[in-house]
Amino acid sequence: MVPLHPPQPGTMHMLITPAYGQDIMGGLTQYMGSASQFAPLILIFGVFYFMLIRPQQQRAKEMKRALSAIRRGDRVVTAGGILATVQKAMDGSNEVTVEIAPDVRVTVLRDTISSVIKPVSETDAKPLAKAVK
């Protein structure tokens, strides 16, 4: 619809609205257009979750389980990089007494232990030696 006279500068024609033809799929294509804009963002979040967030949560859960299972005789590495042997670890306490040198015992918090090295016992299977031909 073409207005009869051109609009005057500074006036607004609020009563005249342009009529647009609308196809049958107009509403659906508009929805699909906005959904396709968010699809890459959802895909990126999914990749970040499965590549970064989930493995980190699993490592944290495993570390918490290992710290709660510390027993006497376990070798540990503290956050400061000190190798020590656990001498006393009570289940209800957050403190662990470790020996860092012969007759040198210190008390550390469980949270400051960065890794637990389980001792290898004699009952564990040893790797087979290569057969000499």
MOVENWO-V990281 format. One record per pair of residues at least 12 apart in sequence whose ideal C-beta (glycine too) atoms are under 6 Angstrom apart, sorted by the first residue. I is the first residue (numbers start at 1). J is the second residue. If there is no record, write none. Layout:
I&J ; I&J
This chain:
3&16 ; 66&116 ; 67&110 ; 70&86 ; 70&89 ; 72&86 ; 73&119 ; 74&86 ; 74&116 ; 75&117 ; 76&113 ; 76&116 ; 77&114 ; 77&115 ; 78&108 ; 78&112 ; 78&113 ; 79&112 ; 79&114 ; 82&100 ; 84&98 ; 84&100 ; 85&99 ; 86&98 ; 87&99 ; 87&105 ; 94&109 ; 94&110 ; 95&107 ; 96&108 ; 96&110
